[in-house]
Amino acid sequence: MRMTRIAGVALFAVGAVLLVFAYRSTNAPLEQISETITGRYSSQTMWYFVVGIAAVIGGALLAVFGNRK
């Protein structure tokens, strides 16, 4: 396995962990109160979602297509 594919798998795993953190934080009591009042989640939760999705997509693409010759 090449280093780029290993890096892709690692990036995918980090993205998955960030998405789990984001999902779990949406169920936190303070987050639900904030979402009820403002109609949206906190900026930290949104960043976890955005960065997690980007890392999952980037890691998957790197693992599949990385260093093709």
PDB file with SEQRES, HELIX, SHEET and CRYST1 records, atoms N, CA, C and O in Angstrom:
SEQRES   1 A   69  MET ARG MET THR ARG ILE ALA GLY VAL ALA LEU PHE ALA          
SEQRES   2 A   69  VAL GLY ALA VAL LEU LEU VAL PHE ALA TYR ARG SER THR          
SEQRES   3 A   69  ASN ALA PRO LEU GLU GLN ILE SER GLU THR ILE THR GLY          
SEQRES   4 A   69  ARG TYR SER SER GLN THR MET TRP TYR PHE VAL VAL GLY          
SEQRES   5 A   69  ILE ALA ALA VAL ILE GLY GLY ALA LEU LEU ALA VAL PHE          
SEQRES   6 A   69  GLY ASN ARG LYS                                              
HELIX    1 AA1 MET A    3  THR A   26  1                                  24    
HELIX    2 AA2 PRO A   29  THR A   38  1                                  10    
HELIX    3 AA3 SER A   43  PHE A   65  1                                  23    
CRYST1    1.000    1.000    1.000  90.00  90.00  90.00 P 1           1          
ATOM      1  N   MET A   1       0.854  -1.181   0.000  1.00  0.00           N  
ATOM      2  CA  MET A   1       0.000   0.000   0.000  1.00  0.00           C  
ATOM      3  C   MET A   1       0.895   1.239   0.000  1.00  0.00           C  
ATOM      4  O   MET A   1       1.839   1.336   0.784  1.00  0.00           O  
ATOM      5  N   ARG A   2       0.593   2.155  -0.866  1.00  0.00           N  
ATOM      6  CA  ARG A   2       1.405   3.366  -0.974  1.00  0.00           C  
ATOM      7  C   ARG A   2       1.052   4.369   0.109  1.00  0.00           C  
ATOM      8  O   ARG A   2      -0.017   4.310   0.717  1.00  0.00           O  
ATOM      9  N   MET A   3       1.974   5.286   0.331  1.00  0.00           N  
ATOM     10  CA  MET A   3       1.798   6.285   1.382  1.00  0.00           C  
ATOM     11  C   MET A   3       0.589   7.188   1.130  1.00  0.00           C  
ATOM     12  O   MET A   3      -0.085   7.591   2.078  1.00  0.00           O  
ATOM     13  N   THR A   4       0.311   7.507  -0.130  1.00  0.00           N  
ATOM     14  CA  THR A   4      -0.842   8.375  -0.404  1.00  0.00           C  
ATOM     15  C   THR A   4      -2.141   7.670  -0.059  1.00  0.00           C  
ATOM     16  O   THR A   4      -3.082   8.302   0.421  1.00  0.00           O  
ATOM     17  N   ARG A   5      -2.202   6.375  -0.296  1.00  0.00           N  
ATOM     18  CA  ARG A   5      -3.415   5.638   0.060  1.00  0.00           C  
ATOM     19  C   ARG A   5      -3.562   5.521   1.567  1.00  0.00           C  
ATOM     20  O   ARG A   5      -4.674   5.602   2.090  1.00  0.00           O  
ATOM     21  N   ILE A   6      -2.460   5.335   2.264  1.00  0.00           N  
ATOM     22  CA  ILE A   6      -2.503   5.286   3.726  1.00  0.00           C  
ATOM     23  C   ILE A   6      -2.955   6.643   4.274  1.00  0.00           C  
ATOM     24  O   ILE A   6      -3.762   6.709   5.201  1.00  0.00           O  
ATOM     25  N   ALA A   7      -2.428   7.716   3.693  1.00  0.00           N  
ATOM     26  CA  ALA A   7      -2.837   9.059   4.114  1.00  0.00           C  
ATOM     27  C   ALA A   7      -4.322   9.278   3.822  1.00  0.00           C  
ATOM     28  O   ALA A   7      -5.016   9.912   4.617  1.00  0.00           O  
ATOM     29  N   GLY A   8      -4.811   8.770   2.709  1.00  0.00           N  
ATOM     30  CA  GLY A   8      -6.230   8.885   2.378  1.00  0.00           C  
ATOM     31  C   GLY A   8      -7.112   8.157   3.363  1.00  0.00           C  
ATOM     32  O   GLY A   8      -8.153   8.672   3.772  1.00  0.00           O  
ATOM     33  N   VAL A   9      -6.701   6.954   3.750  1.00  0.00           N  
ATOM     34  CA  VAL A   9      -7.477   6.188   4.731  1.00  0.00           C  
ATOM     35  C   VAL A   9      -7.458   6.891   6.088  1.00  0.00           C  
ATOM     36  O   VAL A   9      -8.475   6.945   6.779  1.00  0.00           O  
ATOM     37  N   ALA A  10      -6.297   7.429   6.465  1.00  0.00           N  
ATOM     38  CA  ALA A  10      -6.200   8.154   7.736  1.00  0.00           C  
ATOM     39  C   ALA A  10      -7.073   9.408   7.713  1.00  0.00           C  
ATOM     40  O   ALA A  10      -7.751   9.707   8.696  1.00  0.00           O  
ATOM     41  N   LEU A  11      -7.060  10.137   6.611  1.00  0.00           N  
ATOM     42  CA  LEU A  11      -7.893  11.330   6.484  1.00  0.00           C  
ATOM     43  C   LEU A  11      -9.378  10.968   6.532  1.00  0.00           C  
ATOM     44  O   LEU A  11     -10.180  11.684   7.132  1.00  0.00           O  
ATOM     45  N   PHE A  12      -9.730   9.865   5.903  1.00  0.00           N  
ATOM     46  CA  PHE A  12     -11.107   9.389   5.946  1.00  0.00           C  
ATOM     47  C   PHE A  12     -11.523   9.075   7.381  1.00  0.00           C  
ATOM     48  O   PHE A  12     -12.626   9.421   7.803  1.00  0.00           O  
ATOM     49  N   ALA A  13     -10.639   8.422   8.125  1.00  0.00           N  
ATOM     50  CA  ALA A  13     -10.943   8.066   9.513  1.00  0.00           C  
ATOM     51  C   ALA A  13     -11.092   9.314  10.384  1.00  0.00           C  
ATOM     52  O   ALA A  13     -11.988   9.375  11.225  1.00  0.00           O  
ATOM     53  N   VAL A  14     -10.233  10.299  10.192  1.00  0.00           N  
ATOM     54  CA  VAL A  14     -10.335  11.551  10.954  1.00  0.00           C  
ATOM     55  C   VAL A  14     -11.649  12.255  10.635  1.00  0.00           C  
ATOM     56  O   VAL A  14     -12.311  12.776  11.532  1.00  0.00           O  
ATOM     57  N   GLY A  15     -12.026  12.270   9.369  1.00  0.00           N  
ATOM     58  CA  GLY A  15     -13.302  12.871   8.979  1.00  0.00           C  
ATOM     59  C   GLY A  15     -14.488  12.158   9.600  1.00  0.00           C  
ATOM     60  O   GLY A  15     -15.453  12.796  10.021  1.00  0.00           O  
ATOM     61  N   ALA A  16     -14.419  10.832   9.657  1.00  0.00           N  
ATOM     62  CA  ALA A  16     -15.505  10.066  10.271  1.00  0.00           C  
ATOM     63  C   ALA A  16     -15.613  10.380  11.763  1.00  0.00           C  
ATOM     64  O   ALA A  16     -16.716  10.500  12.297  1.00  0.00           O  
ATOM     65  N   VAL A  17     -14.476  10.513  12.431  1.00  0.00           N  
ATOM     66  CA  VAL A  17     -14.489  10.856  13.855  1.00  0.00           C  
ATOM     67  C   VAL A  17     -15.080  12.248  14.064  1.00  0.00           C  
ATOM     68  O   VAL A  17     -15.862  12.454  14.992  1.00  0.00           O  
ATOM     69  N   LEU A  18     -14.719  13.193  13.219  1.00  0.00           N  
ATOM     70  CA  LEU A  18     -15.276  14.543  13.332  1.00  0.00           C  
ATOM     71  C   LEU A  18     -16.789  14.547  13.114  1.00  0.00           C  
ATOM     72  O   LEU A  18     -17.515  15.276  13.789  1.00  0.00           O  
ATOM     73  N   LEU A  19     -17.259  13.733  12.174  1.00  0.00           N  
ATOM     74  CA  LEU A  19     -18.703  13.653  11.957  1.00  0.00           C  
ATOM     75  C   LEU A  19     -19.420  13.035  13.154  1.00  0.00           C  
ATOM     76  O   LEU A  19     -20.539  13.432  13.480  1.00  0.00           O  
ATOM     77  N   VAL A  20     -18.786  12.072  13.806  1.00  0.00           N  
ATOM     78  CA  VAL A  20     -19.379  11.497  15.018  1.00  0.00           C  
ATOM     79  C   VAL A  20     -19.442  12.546  16.116  1.00  0.00           C  
ATOM     80  O   VAL A  20     -20.453  12.654  16.811  1.00  0.00           O  
ATOM     81  N   PHE A  21     -18.359  13.331  16.283  1.00  0.00           N  
ATOM     82  CA  PHE A  21     -18.369  14.409  17.269  1.00  0.00           C  
ATOM     83  C   PHE A  21     -19.482  15.407  16.971  1.00  0.00           C  
ATOM     84  O   PHE A  21     -20.193  15.840  17.877  1.00  0.00           O  
ATOM     85  N   ALA A  22     -19.629  15.768  15.707  1.00  0.00           N  
ATOM     86  CA  ALA A  22     -20.658  16.735  15.328  1.00  0.00           C  
ATOM     87  C   ALA A  22     -22.051  16.189  15.608  1.00  0.00           C  
ATOM     88  O   ALA A  22     -22.911  16.898  16.129  1.00  0.00           O  
ATOM     89  N   TYR A  23     -22.265  14.938  15.263  1.00  0.00           N  
ATOM     90  CA  TYR A  23     -23.584  14.344  15.487  1.00  0.00           C  
ATOM     91  C   TYR A  23     -23.901  14.263  16.974  1.00  0.00           C  
ATOM     92  O   TYR A  23     -25.019  14.562  17.393  1.00  0.00           O  
ATOM     93  N   ARG A  24     -22.922  13.861  17.763  1.00  0.00           N  
ATOM     94  CA  ARG A  24     -23.156  13.751  19.209  1.00  0.00           C  
ATOM     95  C   ARG A  24     -23.366  15.128  19.844  1.00  0.00           C  
ATOM     96  O   ARG A  24     -24.127  15.256  20.803  1.00  0.00           O  
ATOM     97  N   SER A  25     -22.705  16.146  19.320  1.00  0.00           N  
ATOM     98  CA  SER A  25     -22.887  17.472  19.910  1.00  0.00           C  
ATOM     99  C   SER A  25     -24.251  18.068  19.565  1.00  0.00           C  
ATOM    100  O   SER A  25     -24.724  18.954  20.277  1.00  0.00           O  
ATOM    101  N   THR A  26     -24.891  17.608  18.497  1.00  0.00           N  
ATOM    102  CA  THR A  26     -26.226  18.112  18.183  1.00  0.00           C  
ATOM    103  C   THR A  26     -27.252  17.653  19.206  1.00  0.00           C  
ATOM    104  O   THR A  26     -28.311  18.265  19.342  1.00  0.00           O  
ATOM    105  N   ASN A  27     -26.946  16.575  19.929  1.00  0.00           N  
ATOM    106  CA  ASN A  27     -27.869  16.065  20.945  1.00  0.00           C  
ATOM    107  C   ASN A  27     -27.580  16.620  22.339  1.00  0.00           C  
ATOM    108  O   ASN A  27     -28.269  16.267  23.297  1.00  0.00           O  
ATOM    109  N   ALA A  28     -26.583  17.471  22.464  1.00  0.00           N  
ATOM    110  CA  ALA A  28     -26.253  18.057  23.760  1.00  0.00           C  
ATOM    111  C   ALA A  28     -27.357  19.026  24.188  1.00  0.00           C  
ATOM    112  O   ALA A  28     -27.945  19.704  23.345  1.00  0.00           O  
ATOM    113  N   PRO A  29     -27.641  19.097  25.483  1.00  0.00           N  
ATOM    114  CA  PRO A  29     -28.731  19.972  25.952  1.00  0.00           C  
ATOM    115  C   PRO A  29     -28.550  21.445  25.572  1.00  0.00           C  
ATOM    116  O   PRO A  29     -29.501  22.089  25.129  1.00  0.00           O  
ATOM    117  N   LEU A  30     -27.351  21.975  25.739  1.00  0.00           N  
ATOM    118  CA  LEU A  30     -27.133  23.383  25.377  1.00  0.00           C  
ATOM    119  C   LEU A  30     -27.301  23.612  23.882  1.00  0.00           C  
ATOM    120  O   LEU A  30     -27.824  24.643  23.460  1.00  0.00           O  
ATOM    121  N   GLU A  31     -26.861  22.660  23.095  1.00  0.00           N  
ATOM    122  CA  GLU A  31     -26.992  22.788  21.637  1.00  0.00           C  
ATOM    123  C   GLU A  31     -28.459  22.768  21.229  1.00  0.00           C  
ATOM    124  O   GLU A  31     -28.855  23.504  20.325  1.00  0.00           O  
ATOM    125  N   GLN A  32     -29.259  21.953  21.868  1.00  0.00           N  
ATOM    126  CA  GLN A  32     -30.678  21.893  21.517  1.00  0.00           C  
ATOM    127  C   GLN A  32     -31.407  23.162  21.937  1.00  0.00           C  
ATOM    128  O   GLN A  32     -32.322  23.612  21.247  1.00  0.00           O  
ATOM    129  N   ILE A  33     -31.010  23.737  23.058  1.00  0.00           N  
ATOM    130  CA  ILE A  33     -31.607  25.009  23.473  1.00  0.00           C  
ATOM    131  C   ILE A  33     -31.240  26.109  22.479  1.00  0.00           C  
ATOM    132  O   ILE A  33     -32.084  26.910  22.079  1.00  0.00           O  
ATOM    133  N   SER A  34     -29.968  26.132  22.088  1.00  0.00           N  
ATOM    134  CA  SER A  34     -29.509  27.126  21.122  1.00  0.00           C  
ATOM    135  C   SER A  34     -30.214  26.951  19.781  1.00  0.00           C  
ATOM    136  O   SER A  34     -30.589  27.933  19.141  1.00  0.00           O  
ATOM    137  N   GLU A  35     -30.395  25.697  19.356  1.00  0.00           N  
ATOM    138  CA  GLU A  35     -31.052  25.427  18.079  1.00  0.00           C  
ATOM    139  C   GLU A  35     -32.518  25.804  18.143  1.00  0.00           C  
ATOM    140  O   GLU A  35     -33.083  26.256  17.147  1.00  0.00           O  
ATOM    141  N   THR A  36     -33.141  25.629  19.292  1.00  0.00           N  
ATOM    142  CA  THR A  36     -34.546  25.995  19.448  1.00  0.00           C  
ATOM    143  C   THR A  36     -34.724  27.510  19.376  1.00  0.00           C  
ATOM    144  O   THR A  36     -35.671  27.998  18.759  1.00  0.00           O  
ATOM    145  N   ILE A  37     -33.820  28.247  20.004  1.00  0.00           N  
ATOM    146  CA  ILE A  37     -33.932  29.706  20.051  1.00  0.00           C  
ATOM    147  C   ILE A  37     -33.561  30.339  18.713  1.00  0.00           C  
ATOM    148  O   ILE A  37     -34.302  31.171  18.191  1.00  0.00           O  
ATOM    149  N   THR A  38     -32.415  29.945  18.158  1.00  0.00           N  
ATOM    150  CA  THR A  38     -31.917  30.596  16.949  1.00  0.00           C  
ATOM    151  C   THR A  38     -32.305  29.885  15.667  1.00  0.00           C  
ATOM    152  O   THR A  38     -32.284  30.490  14.595  1.00  0.00           O  
ATOM    153  N   GLY A  39     -32.658  28.614  15.758  1.00  0.00           N  
ATOM    154  CA  GLY A  39     -33.008  27.866  14.555  1.00  0.00           C  
ATOM    155  C   GLY A  39     -31.826  27.250  13.852  1.00  0.00           C  
ATOM    156  O   GLY A  39     -31.974  26.714  12.754  1.00  0.00           O  
ATOM    157  N   ARG A  40     -30.643  27.315  14.463  1.00  0.00           N  
ATOM    158  CA  ARG A  40     -29.466  26.692  13.854  1.00  0.00           C  
ATOM    159  C   ARG A  40     -28.501  26.240  14.948  1.00  0.00           C  
ATOM    160  O   ARG A  40     -28.617  26.635  16.108  1.00  0.00           O  
ATOM    161  N   TYR A  41     -27.565  25.417  14.552  1.00  0.00           N  
ATOM    162  CA  TYR A  41     -26.584  24.892  15.505  1.00  0.00           C  
ATOM    163  C   TYR A  41     -25.454  25.897  15.703  1.00  0.00           C  
ATOM    164  O   TYR A  41     -25.328  26.861  14.948  1.00  0.00           O  
ATOM    165  N   SER A  42     -24.637  25.664  16.723  1.00  0.00           N  
ATOM    166  CA  SER A  42     -23.527  26.578  16.994  1.00  0.00           C  
ATOM    167  C   SER A  42     -22.495  26.496  15.874  1.00  0.00           C  
ATOM    168  O   SER A  42     -22.475  25.541  15.097  1.00  0.00           O  
ATOM    169  N   SER A  43     -21.650  27.499  15.807  1.00  0.00           N  
ATOM    170  CA  SER A  43     -20.651  27.538  14.736  1.00  0.00           C  
ATOM    171  C   SER A  43     -19.636  26.409  14.882  1.00  0.00           C  
ATOM    172  O   SER A  43     -19.133  25.906  13.877  1.00  0.00           O  
ATOM    173  N   GLN A  44     -19.325  26.003  16.107  1.00  0.00           N  
ATOM    174  CA  GLN A  44     -18.372  24.914  16.305  1.00  0.00           C  
ATOM    175  C   GLN A  44     -18.940  23.602  15.751  1.00  0.00           C  
ATOM    176  O   GLN A  44     -18.224  22.841  15.102  1.00  0.00           O  
ATOM    177  N   THR A  45     -20.205  23.344  16.003  1.00  0.00           N  
ATOM    178  CA  THR A  45     -20.832  22.129  15.481  1.00  0.00           C  
ATOM    179  C   THR A  45     -20.863  22.159  13.958  1.00  0.00           C  
ATOM    180  O   THR A  45     -20.610  21.142  13.312  1.00  0.00           O  
ATOM    181  N   MET A  46     -21.166  23.298  13.391  1.00  0.00           N  
ATOM    182  CA  MET A  46     -21.200  23.399  11.934  1.00  0.00           C  
ATOM    183  C   MET A  46     -19.814  23.183  11.334  1.00  0.00           C  
ATOM    184  O   MET A  46     -19.686  22.556  10.283  1.00  0.00           O  
ATOM    185  N   TRP A  47     -18.774  23.698  11.994  1.00  0.00           N  
ATOM    186  CA  TRP A  47     -17.408  23.475  11.503  1.00  0.00           C  
ATOM    187  C   TRP A  47     -17.042  22.003  11.565  1.00  0.00           C  
ATOM    188  O   TRP A  47     -16.380  21.491  10.662  1.00  0.00           O  
ATOM    189  N   TYR A  48     -17.466  21.311  12.625  1.00  0.00           N  
ATOM    190  CA  TYR A  48     -17.213  19.870  12.696  1.00  0.00           C  
ATOM    191  C   TYR A  48     -17.871  19.157  11.515  1.00  0.00           C  
ATOM    192  O   TYR A  48     -17.266  18.273  10.908  1.00  0.00           O  
ATOM    193  N   PHE A  49     -19.090  19.533  11.191  1.00  0.00           N  
ATOM    194  CA  PHE A  49     -19.771  18.924  10.051  1.00  0.00           C  
ATOM    195  C   PHE A  49     -19.046  19.233   8.741  1.00  0.00           C  
ATOM    196  O   PHE A  49     -18.794  18.326   7.948  1.00  0.00           O  
ATOM    197  N   VAL A  50     -18.715  20.484   8.510  1.00  0.00           N  
ATOM    198  CA  VAL A  50     -18.096  20.884   7.248  1.00  0.00           C  
ATOM    199  C   VAL A  50     -16.726  20.234   7.076  1.00  0.00           C  
ATOM    200  O   VAL A  50     -16.437  19.654   6.030  1.00  0.00           O  
ATOM    201  N   VAL A  51     -15.892  20.331   8.096  1.00  0.00           N  
ATOM    202  CA  VAL A  51     -14.544  19.762   8.001  1.00  0.00           C  
ATOM    203  C   VAL A  51     -14.621  18.238   7.946  1.00  0.00           C  
ATOM    204  O   VAL A  51     -13.838  17.608   7.234  1.00  0.00           O  
ATOM    205  N   GLY A  52     -15.548  17.643   8.684  1.00  0.00           N  
ATOM    206  CA  GLY A  52     -15.699  16.188   8.650  1.00  0.00           C  
ATOM    207  C   GLY A  52     -16.109  15.684   7.277  1.00  0.00           C  
ATOM    208  O   GLY A  52     -15.558  14.699   6.786  1.00  0.00           O  
ATOM    209  N   ILE A  53     -17.067  16.350   6.659  1.00  0.00           N  
ATOM    210  CA  ILE A  53     -17.505  15.949   5.317  1.00  0.00           C  
ATOM    211  C   ILE A  53     -16.376  16.131   4.309  1.00  0.00           C  
ATOM    212  O   ILE A  53     -16.155  15.266   3.461  1.00  0.00           O  
ATOM    213  N   ALA A  54     -15.667  17.244   4.395  1.00  0.00           N  
ATOM    214  CA  ALA A  54     -14.552  17.489   3.476  1.00  0.00           C  
ATOM    215  C   ALA A  54     -13.446  16.448   3.662  1.00  0.00           C  
ATOM    216  O   ALA A  54     -12.860  15.986   2.682  1.00  0.00           O  
ATOM    217  N   ALA A  55     -13.159  16.079   4.906  1.00  0.00           N  
ATOM    218  CA  ALA A  55     -12.113  15.091   5.162  1.00  0.00           C  
ATOM    219  C   ALA A  55     -12.526  13.708   4.677  1.00  0.00           C  
ATOM    220  O   ALA A  55     -11.701  12.971   4.137  1.00  0.00           O  
ATOM    221  N   VAL A  56     -13.791  13.348   4.862  1.00  0.00           N  
ATOM    222  CA  VAL A  56     -14.262  12.047   4.384  1.00  0.00           C  
ATOM    223  C   VAL A  56     -14.184  11.974   2.861  1.00  0.00           C  
ATOM    224  O   VAL A  56     -13.697  10.987   2.311  1.00  0.00           O  
ATOM    225  N   ILE A  57     -14.654  13.002   2.188  1.00  0.00           N  
ATOM    226  CA  ILE A  57     -14.623  13.010   0.719  1.00  0.00           C  
ATOM    227  C   ILE A  57     -13.178  13.039   0.212  1.00  0.00           C  
ATOM    228  O   ILE A  57     -12.806  12.271  -0.675  1.00  0.00           O  
ATOM    229  N   GLY A  58     -12.373  13.934   0.785  1.00  0.00           N  
ATOM    230  CA  GLY A  58     -10.972  14.023   0.360  1.00  0.00           C  
ATOM    231  C   GLY A  58     -10.198  12.753   0.638  1.00  0.00           C  
ATOM    232  O   GLY A  58      -9.406  12.313  -0.196  1.00  0.00           O  
ATOM    233  N   GLY A  59     -10.416  12.156   1.804  1.00  0.00           N  
ATOM    234  CA  GLY A  59      -9.731  10.911   2.137  1.00  0.00           C  
ATOM    235  C   GLY A  59     -10.138   9.772   1.224  1.00  0.00           C  
ATOM    236  O   GLY A  59      -9.297   8.975   0.808  1.00  0.00           O  
ATOM    237  N   ALA A  60     -11.421   9.690   0.909  1.00  0.00           N  
ATOM    238  CA  ALA A  60     -11.885   8.634   0.006  1.00  0.00           C  
ATOM    239  C   ALA A  60     -11.286   8.807  -1.397  1.00  0.00           C  
ATOM    240  O   ALA A  60     -10.835   7.842  -2.013  1.00  0.00           O  
ATOM    241  N   LEU A  61     -11.290  10.034  -1.883  1.00  0.00           N  
ATOM    242  CA  LEU A  61     -10.712  10.282  -3.211  1.00  0.00           C  
ATOM    243  C   LEU A  61      -9.216  10.006  -3.239  1.00  0.00           C  
ATOM    244  O   LEU A  61      -8.698   9.456  -4.211  1.00  0.00           O  
ATOM    245  N   LEU A  62      -8.529  10.386  -2.179  1.00  0.00           N  
ATOM    246  CA  LEU A  62      -7.093  10.149  -2.109  1.00  0.00           C  
ATOM    247  C   LEU A  62      -6.794   8.653  -2.012  1.00  0.00           C  
ATOM    248  O   LEU A  62      -5.839   8.173  -2.623  1.00  0.00           O  
ATOM    249  N   ALA A  63      -7.593   7.926  -1.259  1.00  0.00           N  
ATOM    250  CA  ALA A  63      -7.358   6.491  -1.122  1.00  0.00           C  
ATOM    251  C   ALA A  63      -7.638   5.744  -2.417  1.00  0.00           C  
ATOM    252  O   ALA A  63      -6.950   4.777  -2.746  1.00  0.00           O  
ATOM    253  N   VAL A  64      -8.652   6.196  -3.152  1.00  0.00           N  
ATOM    254  CA  VAL A  64      -9.019   5.498  -4.384  1.00  0.00           C  
ATOM    255  C   VAL A  64      -8.161   5.919  -5.572  1.00  0.00           C  
ATOM    256  O   VAL A  64      -7.689   5.071  -6.329  1.00  0.00           O  
ATOM    257  N   PHE A  65      -7.958   7.220  -5.738  1.00  0.00           N  
ATOM    258  CA  PHE A  65      -7.276   7.722  -6.917  1.00  0.00           C  
ATOM    259  C   PHE A  65      -5.864   8.216  -6.655  1.00  0.00           C  
ATOM    260  O   PHE A  65      -5.215   8.705  -7.579  1.00  0.00           O  
ATOM    261  N   GLY A  66      -5.376   8.110  -5.457  1.00  0.00           N  
ATOM    262  CA  GLY A  66      -4.062   8.671  -5.115  1.00  0.00           C  
ATOM    263  C   GLY A  66      -2.905   7.980  -5.828  1.00  0.00           C  
ATOM    264  O   GLY A  66      -2.798   6.754  -5.823  1.00  0.00           O  
ATOM    265  N   ASN A  67      -2.064   8.765  -6.425  1.00  0.00           N  
ATOM    266  CA  ASN A  67      -0.815   8.319  -7.057  1.00  0.00           C  
ATOM    267  C   ASN A  67      -1.038   7.296  -8.162  1.00  0.00           C  
ATOM    268  O   ASN A  67      -0.320   6.298  -8.233  1.00  0.00           O  
ATOM    269  N   ARG A  68      -1.994   7.525  -9.000  1.00  0.00           N  
ATOM    270  CA  ARG A  68      -2.233   6.628 -10.132  1.00  0.00           C  
ATOM    271  C   ARG A  68      -1.251   6.935 -11.246  1.00  0.00           C  
ATOM    272  O   ARG A  68      -0.970   8.095 -11.548  1.00  0.00           O  
ATOM    273  N   LYS A  69      -0.740   5.890 -11.843  1.00  0.00           N  
ATOM    274  CA  LYS A  69       0.190   6.068 -12.974  1.00  0.00           C  
ATOM    275  C   LYS A  69      -0.174   5.164 -14.109  1.00  0.00           C  
ATOM    276  O   LYS A  69       0.493   5.173 -15.143  1.00  0.00           O  
TER     277      LYS A  69                                                      
END                                                                             
